[in-house]
Amino acid sequence: MLRMKDVYAVPDRHIRYAATKAFFGTKMAEGSSVQSHGVTMLSLVEKLEDLKAGLNNDTYIDVILQSLPPSYDPFIVNYNMNGLEKSIHELINMLVQYEATTHKSEPLVLVGEASTSKRKARVPDVGRGRRVRERGHSHCQHGCSSYCPEGKGQRKGRGFSAVEGK
């Protein structure tokens, strides 16, 4: 019976590897709650401490800060510049306060309904000459005899005239 436990039991090293991989690989999605992310990271820290992973408090805090999205960069700079020595619980509380003060004032986007009116269909341009011809008057046509009484197809007084000189 004891031999069966040794054969089928999962070694502690494998469990520690999986917990370490989960801890170092966890990233907070932009826009998600920092409180839920903090609880997740805290549970992974406690699991690693139970498995005696050998990481200290500063390493845990560094990994938690690195798991935050870019919108938390001002907080990270402030934390590192002031040289704060906090526990993991205090860090998570500070992150929750930061989220409450900064991310609450994001601008709201108001969206109205789109207009239901449709654009009027464009009437195809048939041309003035064609419409006039259909009515029976063809005085718009430049080559028409009714437009030019002389029947030469040109109007008088329009166009260029050539003047010959000596």
Number of C-alpha atoms within 10 A of each C-alpha: 5 6 8 8 9 10 9 8 9 10 10 11 11 10 14 18 14 12 18 16 11 13 22 15 11 17 17 20 13 12 10 10 12 23 15 13 18 21 13 14 25 18 12 19 22 11 17 20 14 10 15 11 15 8 11 9 13 13 10 19 20 12 16 23 19 17 19 20 15 13 13 19 13 10 16 16 11 11 16 11 9 8 9 10 13 14 13 18 13 11 18 23 15 15 20 16 13 16 19 12 10 11 12 9 9 7 7 6 6 5 6 6 5 6 6 6 6 6 6 6 6 6 6 6 6 8 8 10 14 13 13 14 13 9 8 8 14 18 15 15 18 15 15 16 15 15 18 16 12 11 12 13 15 17 15 10 7 7 8 6 7 6 5 5 4 2
